[in-house]
Each structure stands twice: as C-alpha cells, then as structure tokens.
Amino acid sequence: MLHDLEDLPLDSALAFRAARARLVDEFGTLVGAESVEAVLRASWDHIDAGARIKHHVPLLAERFARGQLWALARMNGHHEGVPAVLFLDTHDSGRAKMAKGFLVQSLGGDVLAFSAGVDPEVDVVPAVLEAMHEVGVSLEQSFPKPYTAEMLQAADLVVSFGEGEVIASANGAAHEHWDVADPRGADLDVVRSIRDDIDRRVRELAGRLPHRQPVTG
C-alpha cells in the first residue's frame, strides 16, 4: 500500500505529486483535495499491483483516478444534467471499451461514459484496437479497469455484457443487457462484425439519451 511518498523512487514520487496537483486543480472544488489524494493513492496501488512495466504506473494511475473522480463528483451532485452511462463487461478488454468509444464519438462529449470490468484483464484485445482504429476511434490509450461502487452509483444507465449483468441488476439504476459476442480470441473479421453490432446499438442508445451541456471526463 502507498502510505508515504518516501516509499517511492524519486521519479515516481515526483510523478505522483504532479498528478495530484493536476487532479486537485481539476476536481478539488468538486470533491475536496483530501478525496482527490485518497482516490489517486488507491488508483496507484491498483495499477502498481498489476503493472508489468512500472514506468507506466503514474500515467495509468492518474487516468484511473480521473474516471473515479468524475464518478465521485457526479455522486456529490455535480453535472446532474449530463447523462452518465457505465458499460460493464466481464474483462473490460473489448465490448465495453468499444461501446464507450462509440458513445463518446456519437455525442461529442455530451455524456459521462465509463467502461469497467468484473474481472479486468491487463490489456485491450489487439484486434479490438485495430478494428476501432479502422473507423476512427482510438483506444490506444485505454486499459481495462475494475468497476467501483462510485461508478455504479453515478450511472443513470448501466449497459452490461457477459458477467456484468449480475452486478448491474443489483445496482438499482436503469439497466440493459446487450447480447453481443466476446471478441477475445476472435479473428479480425469477427471482431469487425462485433464492432458494427455495438456501433448500431450505441447509435440507437445515443438517440434516446438527453443531450445536455458537454462534459469531458
């Protein structure tokens, strides 16, 4: 557990302080500086525990913390006019990532969109990255994340795939389960068909969501 920055190498400690400063500047007035640091520390621990390349930890921890803080801010009553959608999958390495990417592309940022997994893998499926790149949606900076209570509570709608249905059904928010094939282990042509199926579903969903003031998260 990250209790003291002195436990970190100098470059990592400097990166933590820089990430904390950016997040406090972005979220401090919404959730408080203490909450920002607590979320960043928890995110750092989670990423560090599974990281194969340690120098990626600061960047990934900051990204994970930012998503958590958007959810926490929403729970605290901020951005209530913006629809929040959580795409919840088993591994968060394919379907949920594609759905989130298409929803943000479709609404131009006029949505709070999250993707998460019940048992997240380390990396996004390579064929998913390629298939999405073909249609102009970059997932190169994405990585699978675990779902959190904050994400579930912040969501107006939970769209589940795979084992995510059990978690979403117990949440109390509006819930849809999309019966879409898992792209893991599939060849590129199959992944393309999965991508197109998700694209159609997301376009239909976007037409049902209220369009409000843009928020970037």
PAKERO-34474 format. One record per residue (C-alpha): x, y, z. Coordinates in steps of 0.02 Angstrom, whole numbers, plus 50000, padded with zeros to 5 digits. Layout:
<voses>
XYZ
...
</voses>
This chain:
<voses>
500005000050000
500595017649960
500655026050131
502135037650111
502875045349954
504585041750026
504215023449988
504275027649803
505795030449692
506145048849666
505465049449488
503865040649541
503635052249691
503825067349578
502575059849455
501345056649597
501475074749658
501225081349481
499705070149454
498985075349622
499205093749579
498315091649411
496885081849488
496675093849634
496605108249511
495285098949410
494245091149550
494725099549713
493225111149717
492065096749672
492595083049792
493955090749902
495845089049897
495875075150027
494695064449923
495745067749768
497305061449855
496425046249929
495735041249758
497435043749675
498305033249807
497035019149789
497175020149600
499085019849610
499025004149719
497844995449599
498854999349444
500524995749526
499934978649584
499594972749407
500864982949308
502094973649201
503024989649156
503205000349311
503585016849224
501805016549154
501065016749330
500975035749355
500065039049191
498845024549209
498505028349392
498075046349350
496885040749213
496035028149326
495895041049465
495145053849345
493735042149299
493415038449483
493375056949523
492135060749385
491005047549461
491275054349637
490895072049580
489295065849499
488805057449663
489105074049751
487805082449642
488885089649503
488485087749317
486745081249357
486095087349189
487295076149092
486805057849065
488035045349139
488215028049062
489265013649127
489704999549007
490054984549117
490884968949047
491734953649117
493514958449068
493334976449001
494524971948861
493354973148713
491464975848709
491324989048845
492814998448776
492074998848601
490375004348666
491115018548767
492175024148620
490675024548503
489555033548629
490815047448658
491095048748470
489215049548438
488795062648570
490365072948551
490715072848738
488915076848788
488925061948907
489875054649054
490395037448992
491305024049090
491865006449049
492384993649178
492554975149210
492044962349340
493734953649316
494754965549208
496194959449102
497844968649080
497654974648901
496314978548773
496144964848641
497344969448498
496054965448363
494844977248451
496134991148443
496374987948257
494524986648215
494115002648308
495575011848228
494825007448058
493275017748099
494195032348176
494025028048361
495675026748452
495765015448604
497655015448608
497705024648774
496355013848854
496624999748976
495434987949068
494824994249237
493844986449379
492104992849414
491885002649575
490435007149688
490655025349634
490435021049451
488875010849486
488095024149596
488495038149474
487735029449323
485995033549258
486095018349147
487155002549159
487384992848998
488054975649036
488934962148937
489404944848999
489514943149188
489184961749209
487314957949205
487324951249383
488184966649454
487124978849354
485484970649402
485874973149587
486304991549565
484564999249556
484965010549407
484175008149238
484954992849158
485094985048987
485984968948943
486694967948767
486904950248700
488494953148600
489864940548564
491514942048659
492914947448541
494274939048643
495124925748537
494144930448381
494944934548213
494864952148143
493374948948029
492334942648175
492884957448282
492334969148143
490594961548145
490534963348335
491114981348317
489744985248192
488424977148302
488964987748450
489035003248341
487215000848289
486664998048469
487595013448530
486855024448394
485125019048448
485565022048630
486275039248593
484625044048512
483715040148675
484885049448792
484535067648836
485805079348755
486405092048881
487925102948911
489575094648861
490705087348994
492415079848966
492895065249079
</voses>
